[in-house]
Amino acid sequence: MTTNRPPRPHDAAALVLIEGKGAKTRVLLGKRHPALKFMPGKYVFPGGRLERGDRAMTVAGPLDSRDEARLMKVAGKGDDFARALALAAIRECFEETGLALGVSGYGGPARAPACWRAYAAQDLLPDLQELHFAVRAITPPFLPRRFDTRFFIADAKQISARVDGVCHADAELTEVLWAPLDKADAFDMPDVTRMVLKEVRARLDSGLSRFTPVPHYHHSRGVWRRDLL
């Protein structure tokens, strides 16, 4: 007897980079390659799967304890799970856009994990205390690839290095752009990205308070559900 169970979602993280304030606020979006099997040609936030090396990377500053507690509301992931997710968001943003968030003055890590070596070459250390856990969203079960993604907000002022040529016609992201936050949902994007944008606007309006609950979006009986962490 066979069962058509939906694929298990992979743990993932994404970075919502914000530039400016008020009516001039902009958000970074990347356009996925049209030949990709997952969300081809869509505008998304830079992000991707959690890697083993994300658990071992050195940091300059710790994740906020309230965000860490919310991220750890998943059983059996280990004490370093929340920290690894925040690191994954920074690493994926660098890999996909060439924008490296971090602090200089400490130099790079003495021994960087393999997936962090390109970032480490910038002589930076990631600073997790500047990240804000904003949204958790799980890809619907009817899609062939699923991700349990945690979205983090970061200020573009934290960008300390840029590597040119990362986005091009054959890359995962063919282009990146800074879109006005209040008009960003006019771009062709997945439903989940549109929902995250709405939550980001509300979170910015609240002054990025660490006490604001974090929404958790998931599919149940064919519709999106919104819980709070």
Buried (B, 14 or more C-beta within 10 A) or exposed (E): EEEEEEEEBBBBBBBBBBBBEEEEBBBBBBBBBEEEEBBEEBBBBBBBEBBEBBBBBBBBBEBBEBBBEBBBEBEEBEEEBBBBBBBBBBBBBBBBBBBBBBBEEEEBBEEBBEBBEBBBEBBBBBBBEBBBBBBBBBBBBEBEEBBBBBBBBBBBEBBBBEBEEBBEEEBBBBEBBBBEBEEBBEBEBBEBBEBBBEBBBEBBEEEBEEEBEBBBBBBEEEEBEEEEB
